[in-house]
Each structure stands twice: as C-alpha cells, then as structure tokens.
Amino acid sequence: MAIERTLSIIKPDAVAKNVIGQIYSRFEGAGLKIVASRMAHLSRADAEKFYAVHAARPFFKDLVDFMISGPVMIQVLEGEGAILKNRDLMGATDPKKAEKGTKGEFRP
C-alpha cells in the first residue's frame, strides 16, 4: 500500500471535551503519523468554502454553524493507506450509523 497524506479536522465538540490527545493516540495506534497540526477557529467563509460540496443540502447551514461554533484541530496524517484508515477511524458520517468506537465515545 502507498504512503498517503490526508487532511483531518477534529470538530469543535471534541476540542471542547479536551479529547484531542485521545484521538491522536487512535491515529498513531492505526499507524498514522501526524506531520502537521494547528488549532484554528474557522470563519464562516472558510467553513462554507470547505463544505461547498454540501451547499445544496438541507443540513448545510447547521453544519457551517457547528463548525464555526468553536476552535477545531486541523492535522495532516501520513501513512500507508492513510485516507482509508482515517475514514475507518472517523466512522460513518451519520452518528446513528457509525460503528461503536468511532463517534461520541470520548467523554470529559
């Protein structure tokens, strides 16, 4: 499998719960290396641009509002099959369909 890089964003709710370290441990446990990271507070324009693919969807405004509600942690992950590994760790987009251990598991 090829060495890949992928962008990952830890969302405002997880940042507020102070679980970044636990999430980073999951990345590292899956063989992913964090090669760059920074905390940021997205502007509405940045969030709208990043999620533009969803602009016509009914949840777009709520998604943008959520993503600008607090700081996010942005990182670049690197490793063999990094894209698929990151997707597996994130779980399904819909939390109701996500496998155990992928969404909402971290509690303060």
N, C-alpha and C positions, 0 to 999 in steps of 0.2 A: 504494500500500500504506500502511496506517496505522502511525503511531508506536505501538509497544507497549513494555511493560516485562515482563521475566521474571526469575525467580529462578534463580540458577545456583550450584552448590556444587562447588568443586574438592576432590576427595576426599583423605583422609589420605596415600595413597601418592604422589600428585603433589605435595602440600605437602612431604613428606619428601624428595622428589627435587629440591626447590628450583626448580621449573619454573613457578611462578606467573606470572612476567614473560613467559615464552614463550607461555603460554596467554592472558594478557591481550593480547599482540600479535596473536594469532589473532582474538580478539574484535574488536579495533579494526580489523584488516585486513578483517573482514567487515562493517564499517560500524556496529558496535555500540559504544555509549558506556557506560562503567562509571560509573553515577551514585551508587552506594553500595557500600561493601565493608567487611568486617571479618573478622578471624580469630577462630575460636571452637573450643572443644573441646565437642562435643555431649555432653550427658548421655544415659544410656540412655533415660530417659523422653522426652527431646526426639527422639531418633532413632526410637524406637518410634512416637511420635505422627506424625512427618514421613512415615514409611514405612508407616503403618497400613493403607494400601490393599493392602499385600503380606502382612499379618499371617497369613493362612491358607496362604501359600505355603511350601514346604519350605525355601527359602533365607532366610527372614525373619531367623532368629536370626543366621546368618552375616553377613547384610547389616548388621544393627544392630551386631554385634561389630566389624565392619570400620569402620563409620562413627564409632565411639567410640574407635577404636584410636589416634587422634592428632588433631591440630588439622586443621580444614577451613577453607577460604576461602570465604566466602559473599558473593555480589555480586548487585546488581540491574543488569541490562543493559537498555539502551534503544536503540531504533532502528526503522527501517522493517522490519516483518516479524521483529522480534526473537525471537519464540518459535520460528519455523521455522528461522531462521539458527542459533540456539543448538542446536537439535536436530540440525541438519546437522553442526555442528562437533563435537558430542558423539559422534555415530555411534550405531550400534546398541547396545542395552543389553548384549547378549551380545558380549563382545570377539571371539569366534570369528567372528561375523557382521559385525563392524564393518569399514568400508572403511579402506584404508590412510590413515594420517594423522589418525585420529580416536581411537584407543585405544593406549596403551602406547608411543607414538612417542618421547616425551621421556625421555631418559636422562641421568643425572647426569654 
